[in-house]
Amino acid sequence: MSVYVGNLSYEVTEDSLNAVFAEYGSVKRIQLPTDRETGRMRGFGFVEMGTDAEETAAIEALDGAEWMGRDLKVNKAKPKEDRGSFGGNRGSYGARNRY
């Protein structure tokens, strides 16, 4: 399981986020999604810790903590929802104008 980290500064790097979470255990992986068009960070990320106990310690310590001028939102990451191949109701766009 991963930890979701929200309200991140757009200046954050994998190294800086790793340094913060390493205080609570071993960091296995960090993901910092970027916008496809601009390449700019999206303001959130995911951190995978070595054990559930390390994840819990990091969440308890860092949720609501101020870092880089922002109050972090840290919790267990939820599985990505399957939105289907059409992204919701896009497949019926304009259907009411057909009659």
Secondary structure, 3 states (H helix, E strand, C coil): CCEEEECCCCCCCHHHHHHHHHCCCCEEEEECCECCCCCCECCEEEEEECCHHHHHHHHHHHCCCEECCEECEEEECCCCCCCCCCCCHHHHCCHHHHC
